[in-house]
Amino acid sequence: MGTKGYFAYRYKAKYYRQYLSCDAYPYGHGQRIVDLVPRNPCAFKDWVIEKTKMLENAKTADEEVVYPLEDCINADELGFEVIYDIEWMFVGGDIEWTYVIDLDHLAFTLNGTTHLKLDNMPPKNPSLEDYFENEVRIPEVYLIARLNLWPTPKFNIEECQQKYEAMDPTVLPITEWGAPTWDELSISQRGSIKITHYLLRKTSHAVANAYLPTVQEKIGRFCWDFLCASVPAFPIFPGEDDARLLLPDNVISCGFTLSSNFRPYKMCYETGKKSFKNLRKDYCWIRGCLVTFCVQLGNPAYVAHEVEQMVQKMRLDGSTESVGIILSSQQELVAVALDGPRVRHTPVLDLSTTHDGERPGDAS
């Protein structure tokens, strides 16, 4: 059967992929692929230009293209299957090794997790096999600690932007929202911020790479814990039915739930699975504030997409005056306000923890 894998070039956020039907080990196709990258700086620059031109004119297909077994065949001339997502990069099932020459970030990525500097590759000795099979440590000088692997949005960005602009939203800095300073907070509010700060320090690393399929399933629960910690005396009732009768819907209303404490199932277990939200199940009201979760807000297209959908939800619920928050797994937040036809929202606020010794309330 042989060892299977994938090889791809990344260029303009697209992956030009070929299937390694066998011999995908580092000492096989892996070493042959890594040897394609010139180590000489001048030769490397020319090589990058050559590869980008090749990809701009490459033959593409909607099905797998098999990488050749013979060295005498030019693999680039066979064409590529074009892929937009990144799930295939992380080994599983029959796929044991993946190799990506990333021309967007000048990186050489193995199995989606190890990123070598494409413009400063390790010498050919030690070999790729030594590093990945014989446990020889890769010197830090050749490594990229973190790479932005967020895929491009799966929704129509232009259409989303048109809907967003049609609302004529105003972006107001947080200073114009009347938010209290640290010294103006109550004791319970300070306590909640300190608890949230501690929770983020201890758990945020688990969802840092939320573009990974194995991580994405955790982000809803992470955001829910984040939310619960940040709300002073959050009302969760073991005896659901009787307690809920005492509260109006906009105090705590989570839509569809399978738990006994109002934990919203779709928000906790399905955040990020679909491009568009279910306006009934992907939101909850807590103390008059509409809340939803998302994967990330680092891309302006996602901000426009999330704000437009939240305003839809507010209007669907018959609200003419509402406030909501969009909370991401990357410790980002956008506040949204609806006042009749007027829509306002904050820029993306960074909620990541502050350095040791600083007050937790100093984060935006």
Residue pairs with C-beta under 8 A, 6 or more apart in sequence:
1 22
2 21
2 22
2 23
2 24
3 20
3 22
3 23
3 24
3 25
3 28
3 96
3 97
4 19
4 20
4 21
4 22
4 24
4 94
4 95
4 96
5 20
5 24
5 29
5 30
5 91
5 95
5 96
5 97
5 98
5 99
6 17
6 18
6 19
6 20
6 24
6 88
6 89
6 95
6 98
6 99
7 17
7 18
7 20
7 29
7 33
7 67
7 75
7 98
7 99
7 100
8 15
8 16
8 17
8 18
8 80
8 83
8 98
8 99
8 100
8 101
9 15
9 16
9 51
9 55
9 80
9 100
9 101
9 102
9 103
10 16
10 100
10 101
10 102
10 103
10 104
10 105
11 51
11 52
11 55
11 56
11 103
11 104
12 104
13 84
13 104
13 151
13 152
14 82
14 83
14 84
15 82
15 83
15 84
15 86
15 88
15 100
16 55
16 58
16 60
16 80
16 81
16 82
17 64
17 65
17 80
17 81
17 82
17 83
17 88
18 64
18 65
18 66
18 67
18 75
18 78
18 80
18 81
19 64
19 65
19 66
19 67
19 81
20 29
20 67
20 97
21 66
21 67
21 69
22 69
23 29
23 69
24 30
24 96
24 97
25 96
25 97
25 129
25 133
26 97
26 127
26 128
26 129
26 131
26 132
26 133
27 127
27 128
27 129
27 133
29 67
29 97
29 99
30 97
30 99
30 110
30 128
30 129
30 132
31 127
31 128
31 129
32 71
33 99
33 101
34 99
34 108
34 121
34 128
35 124
36 101
37 44
37 47
37 101
37 108
37 118
37 121
38 44
38 47
39 121
39 123
41 119
44 118
44 119
48 103
48 106
51 101
51 103
52 103
54 76
55 80
55 103
58 76
58 79
58 80
59 77
59 78
59 79
59 80
60 79
60 80
60 81
60 82
61 79
61 80
61 81
62 81
63 81
64 81
65 78
65 79
65 80
65 81
66 78
67 75
67 78
68 75
68 78
84 151
84 152
84 154
85 151
86 112
86 149
86 151
86 211
87 213
88 95
88 98
89 98
89 100
89 109
89 111
89 112
90 98
90 111
90 112
90 113
90 212
90 213
90 214
91 97
91 98
91 111
91 112
97 110
97 111
98 109
98 110
98 111
98 112
99 108
99 109
99 110
100 107
100 108
100 109
100 110
100 112
101 108
101 118
102 108
102 109
102 115
102 118
102 147
103 118
105 115
105 118
105 144
105 147
105 148
106 117
106 118
106 119
107 115
107 116
107 117
107 118
107 144
107 147
108 115
108 116
108 117
108 118
108 121
109 115
109 116
109 147
110 116
110 132
112 149
112 212
114 132
114 138
114 143
115 143
115 144
115 145
115 146
115 147
116 122
116 138
116 142
116 143
116 144
117 142
117 143
117 144
120 141
120 142
121 142
122 131
122 138
122 139
122 142
126 136
130 136
131 137
131 138
149 209
149 211
150 211
150 296
150 298
150 299
151 211
153 160
153 275
153 299
153 301
153 302
153 305
154 275
155 275
155 276
155 305
157 301
160 301
160 304
160 305
160 308
161 301
161 304
163 304
163 308
164 304
164 305
164 307
164 308
167 307
167 308
167 311
167 343
168 343
169 307
169 343
169 344
169 345
170 342
170 343
170 344
170 345
171 344
171 345
171 346
171 347
172 344
172 345
172 346
173 346
173 347
174 335
174 346
174 347
174 349
174 364
177 335
177 346
180 189
181 361
182 190
182 359
182 361
182 362
185 193
185 361
186 232
188 232
188 233
189 232
190 361
191 232
192 229
192 230
192 231
192 232
193 230
193 360
193 361
194 360
195 229
195 230
196 226
196 229
196 230
196 360
197 353
197 354
197 360
197 363
199 225
199 226
199 229
200 226
200 331
200 351
200 352
200 353
201 353
203 222
203 225
204 222
204 331
204 352
204 353
206 215
206 218
206 222
207 215
207 218
207 219
207 222
207 329
207 330
208 215
208 330
209 215
210 216
210 219
210 272
210 295
210 296
210 329
210 330
211 295
216 272
216 273
216 295
217 269
219 271
219 272
219 293
219 295
219 329
220 266
220 267
220 268
220 269
220 270
220 271
220 272
220 293
221 268
221 269
222 329
223 267
223 271
223 293
223 327
223 328
223 329
224 263
224 264
224 267
224 268
224 293
226 327
227 234
227 286
227 291
227 327
228 234
228 236
231 286
231 287
234 286
235 243
235 247
235 251
235 252
236 261
236 262
237 243
237 244
237 261
237 262
238 260
238 261
240 260
240 261
240 262
244 252
244 262
249 285
250 285
250 287
250 288
251 285
251 286
251 287
251 288
252 262
252 284
252 285
252 286
252 287
253 284
253 285
254 262
254 263
254 264
254 267
254 284
254 285
255 264
255 266
255 280
255 281
255 282
255 283
255 284
256 264
256 265
256 266
256 280
256 281
257 263
257 264
257 265
258 265
259 265
262 284
264 281
264 284
265 281
266 278
266 281
266 282
267 281
267 282
267 283
267 284
267 292
267 293
270 282
271 282
271 293
271 294
271 295
271 329
272 294
272 295
272 329
276 309
277 283
277 292
277 309
277 313
279 309
279 312
279 313
279 316
282 292
282 293
283 290
283 291
283 292
283 310
283 313
283 324
284 290
284 291
284 292
285 291
288 323
289 323
289 324
289 325
290 310
290 313
290 314
290 317
290 322
290 323
290 324
290 325
290 336
291 324
291 325
291 327
292 306
292 309
292 310
292 313
292 324
292 325
292 326
292 327
293 326
293 327
293 328
293 329
294 302
294 306
294 326
294 327
294 328
294 329
295 302
295 328
295 329
295 330
296 302
296 328
296 329
296 330
296 332
297 303
297 306
297 326
297 328
297 330
297 332
297 333
297 334
297 348
298 330
298 332
298 348
303 334
303 348
306 326
306 334
307 326
307 334
307 336
307 343
307 345
310 324
310 326
310 336
311 336
311 338
311 343
313 324
314 322
314 324
314 336
314 338
315 338
319 338
320 338
320 339
320 340
321 338
321 339
321 340
322 337
322 338
323 335
323 336
323 337
323 338
324 335
324 336
324 337
324 338
325 333
325 334
325 335
325 336
326 333
326 334
326 335
326 336
327 333
331 350
331 351
331 352
331 353
332 348
332 349
332 350
332 351
333 346
333 348
333 349
333 351
334 345
334 346
334 347
334 348
334 349
335 345
335 346
335 349
336 343
336 344
336 345
337 343
337 344
337 345
349 364
350 363
350 364
351 363
351 364
352 363
353 360
353 363
354 360
354 362
354 363
